[in-house]
Amino acid sequence: MKILDVLHKEAIISDLKAIDKQGVLEELVMPIASIAGINQDYLVRVLMERERLGSTGIGEGVGIPHGKLKDLASLFLGFGLSRKGIDFESMDGQPTHIFFLLVTPENSTGLHLKLLARISRILKNEFFRQKLMDAANSDEIYSIIQEEEEEL
C-alpha cells in the first residue's frame, strides 16, 4: 500500500498553527474527521489516549500519531507541517515539525503496521524531510510525497 492511496489532499495542512501536542492533534484531526465522518472530539481523545502510552514523536523532527477506531470503514491518513516545531515529547527531545496522522479500523492491525513502516522508512531520508520542510503549500507536499513513493 502506498501513502498516497490513503492520503487525501484535503488532509494535508502545510502550516500548522498549534503550539502544543493537543493543539496539533486537534488541527490534524479536523480534515480527517470531516472526510471520514468521525466525531472530531472522539478522535482527539483516542489519539491522546495513545500518546499517554508513549509519545509517537519518533525523533528527527517527525511525529506519527495514530489510533484505531471501532466503527471506521477504512484507513485514513493526514499530514501536517509545523514551521516552528512543537514539543511533541519526541524520543530525541527535539521539536517536531513533520506529522503523519494515521487512523485505522480496529481490526486492521496488519495494514496499520505496514503503513506505519512505510511512513517511517521514507522519513528516515533526511533530504526528503528537508524537502517537506521547504514546501510552500499542500500541493507541493503532495508532489514531494508522490516523487518519493515512485522511487521506492
Residue pairs with C-beta under 8 A, 6 or more apart in sequence:
1 111
1 114
1 115
1 118
2 118
2 149
3 77
3 100
3 115
3 118
3 119
3 122
3 145
3 149
4 142
4 145
4 146
4 149
6 74
6 75
6 76
6 77
6 115
7 77
7 78
7 79
7 142
7 145
8 31
8 35
8 76
8 77
8 78
9 138
9 139
9 142
10 31
10 34
10 35
11 31
11 32
11 35
11 76
11 77
11 78
11 79
11 101
12 78
12 79
12 80
12 138
12 141
12 142
13 27
13 28
13 31
13 78
13 79
13 80
13 81
13 138
14 81
14 135
14 136
14 137
14 138
14 140
14 141
15 81
15 83
16 24
16 27
16 28
16 80
16 81
16 82
16 83
16 86
16 99
17 23
17 27
18 24
18 26
18 27
18 82
18 86
19 84
19 86
20 86
20 87
21 48
21 51
21 86
21 87
21 88
21 89
22 44
22 48
23 86
24 63
24 65
24 80
24 82
24 86
24 88
24 96
24 99
25 44
25 47
25 48
25 51
25 65
25 101
26 40
26 44
27 80
28 65
28 78
28 80
28 99
28 101
29 40
29 43
29 44
29 47
29 78
29 101
30 40
31 78
32 38
32 43
32 76
32 78
32 101
32 103
33 39
33 40
33 43
35 76
36 72
36 73
36 76
36 103
38 69
38 72
38 103
43 67
43 69
43 103
46 67
46 68
46 69
47 65
47 66
47 67
47 101
49 67
50 56
50 65
50 66
50 67
51 65
51 89
55 63
55 88
55 89
55 90
55 91
56 63
56 64
56 65
56 66
56 88
57 63
57 88
57 89
57 90
57 91
57 96
58 64
58 90
58 91
58 120
58 123
59 90
59 91
59 92
59 94
60 92
60 94
60 123
60 126
60 129
61 85
61 90
61 94
61 95
61 96
61 97
61 98
61 129
61 133
62 90
62 96
62 97
62 98
62 99
62 100
62 123
62 129
63 88
63 90
63 96
63 98
63 99
63 100
64 99
64 100
64 101
64 102
64 116
64 119
64 120
64 123
65 99
65 100
65 101
65 102
66 101
66 102
66 103
66 104
66 112
66 116
67 102
67 103
67 104
68 103
68 104
68 105
68 106
68 108
68 112
69 103
69 104
69 105
69 106
70 105
70 106
72 103
72 104
72 105
72 106
73 105
74 105
75 102
75 103
75 104
75 105
75 108
75 111
75 112
75 115
76 102
76 103
76 104
77 100
77 101
77 102
77 103
77 115
78 99
78 100
78 101
78 103
79 99
79 100
79 101
79 141
79 145
80 98
80 99
80 101
81 97
81 98
81 99
81 132
81 133
81 135
81 141
82 95
82 96
82 97
82 98
82 99
83 97
84 95
85 94
85 95
85 96
85 97
86 95
86 96
87 95
87 96
88 95
88 96
90 96
97 133
98 123
98 129
98 132
98 133
100 119
100 123
102 112
102 115
102 116
102 119
104 111
104 112
104 115
118 152
121 152
122 128
122 145
122 148
122 149
122 152
123 129
125 148
128 144
128 148
131 144
132 141
132 144
132 145
135 141
135 144
